Amino acid sequence: MQFTIEGKDQNSAARAGTMLTAHGEVETPVFMPVGTVGSVKAVHAKDLSLDSRARIILGNTYHLYLRPGINILENAGGLHRFVHWDGPMLTDSGGYQVYSLTGIRKLTGEGVTFRSHIDGSQHMFTPESVMDIQRKIGADIIMAFDECTPYPCEYDYARRSMEITHRWLDRCIGRFHQTSCPHGYPQTLFPIVQGSVYRDLRIRSAEYIASMNLDGNAIGGLSVGEPHELMYEMTEVVCNILPSGKPRYLMGVGTPVNILESIALGIDMFDCVIPTRNGRNGMLFTRKGIMNMKNEKWKDDFSPVDEEGTSFVDSYYSRAYLRHLFAANEHLAATIASLHNLAFYTWLVREARVRIMKGSFRPWKDMMIKKLNTRL
């Protein structure tokens, strides 16, 4: 993978770049819709590229491993062909999902033994097996196996977890270099910085990850319940250490405000379930603020969903119609709202890129954050 920085903001650490992958170019900053099980909930793959204008999507190793199963994905020619997505793709290693299985997992130096949330069957992930699985899934960017610490957690736990993540990374790199993608194109491995909210651990982990000299780097273990101020503080600490000439991916983040603040700190890549999950529950993000489409106030409002518009949804459907669909528990409501929110997120990072290139990102970001926190 190649990464080129094309512009920098003069008043922050924000930058605009382009990643070149086996399945095409990705302009950064970029938001990746989450397609955990090979599907972005309630959204057709063609709508992602046409209406939401997404350029890269995310799948999850843990869920895809359990269902439909790696043999099926390998026989299908990889996840790209299985889901009919021609663009770039990233897969999370499953570390976050395994972390969330508290009570039905056991972590050792070798790996993690866990029980499926589907049928209770027992499985084991090791750094080597996770590399093999992601090779077969076939994403352009694959993640190292890590342990995601909860918040809050004790310092000693965070330190031990970070050290395990580093040892697993060494094994992931070894396995990655011993293997190749069975689908015939190159893949890129990203390591993950851990260390919870402890500054010295984050510094130590960022220095270790940077020393691996891989083609991109990720920051994990944030947006797990800690205050936003702590998240930004840890992000800034790590960005000051990770090499500036490689993409930086802040995993699982976040709200539109989180994304703009993190871009200002030097982050290039984001993913989060918020736009689709909140959309399915009636929350829409717009350029003027947040709308709850289940509120009765919209029942006779025939203006566009977002008057300034970020997708076809905004000119095609009225607020009254979308509110009606939610009131009627119609499945189409989830699709329209999800498409709108994904289009808004895509617009947000693309507009951030434009502002970075023009040198006006910082004042635009400050102005937008005031609007984005408004409840309409």
Secondary structure, 3 states (H helix, E strand, C coil): CEEEEEEECCCCCCEEEEEEECCEEEEECEEECECCCCCCCCCCHHHHHHCCCCCCEEEEHHHHHHCCCHHHHHHCCCHHHHHCCCCCEEEECCHHHHHCCCCCEEECCCCEEEECCCCCCEEEECHHHHHHHHHHHCCCEEECCCCCCCCCCCHHHHHHHHHHHHHHHHHHHHHHHHCCCCCCCCCEEECEECCCCCHHHHHHHHHHHHHCCCCCEEECCCCCCCCHHHHHHHHHHHHCCCCCCCCEEECCCCCHHHHHHHHHHCCCEEECCHHHHHHHCCEEEECCEEEECCCHHHCCCCCECCCCCCCHHHHHCEHHHHHHHHHCCCHHHHHHHHHHHHHHHHHHHHHHHHHHHHCCHHHHHHHHHHHHCCEC
